[in-house]
Amino acid sequence: MPSTLSQKNVTDTKLIGLINDHLSTLPKIGDIVKGTIISASKSEILIDIPGFTTGIVRGKEIKNLQGEQQNLKPGDPVDAMVLDIENENGQMELSLKSAITETSWLYVKEKEENQELLDLRINGVNKGGLLLSIKSIPAFLPVSQLTQEHYPRVEGGDKKKILQKLKEFVGKTLRVKIISYSPEEQKIIVSEKRAWEEAQKQKLAQYKIGDTVSTTVKSITNFGCFVTFDDNLEGLIPIETIPIPEGQTISDVVRQNQEISAKIIDLRGTKVFLSLKNE
């Protein structure tokens, strides 16, 4: 008899352990669960949550659906957020929109922490900059964070003309880097300038002072000329490093789009300085 009782206690202990293990894996309110669409209509969407239960999306959660979520069909895999463990019908209450929002912010967080560069489409503009989105979350690219190439230079700083310049970017794709974000404020700020600097830094790692490179003159100023080389790397050839015969100006020696060989004389972070002098 004692042996039988002992075996029963062991069995009961194992059973309780299995139940506790199962309970510990049960989804909680706010969790993101993976499921498969059972059926979808305009009034409700039923979702199979494998190993747990059937979930339902209904009411205002249906009305909030956008894009691909409006065309779900049986068998489609989905992520959903748990709103209630069990409703009046014994089903798990779910939200697809909340799950997308949650996973989208996790995506933003990951990209920002890893300092990754993103290629994003420009959706619109305002007086302060360009409007984009990351995983359906609105993002903003301030004018001050555009690269030198894309910065809208307008004589007199006319705001209407600046806005017109910015509108030319709508529909185009720019490479940017997330510089700040706030889920609470539903705000993401990105920078094309920072993305360019990151790319510039990586490419410049292969160069050293003394290297001679083939460049193309992009613009001429009274203090030198800006050039590009390699794959859109930018540099400055200061006027004091350009041999200019007496009585002539810098514009007499170099011209826009001219290809010239120049020597790297200084590297300061992402800034490159070159020289045309044979020294």
Order of alpha helices (4+ residues) and beta strands (2+ residues): alpha-beta-beta-beta-alpha-beta-beta-alpha-beta-beta-beta-beta-alpha-beta-beta-alpha-beta-beta-beta-alpha-beta-beta
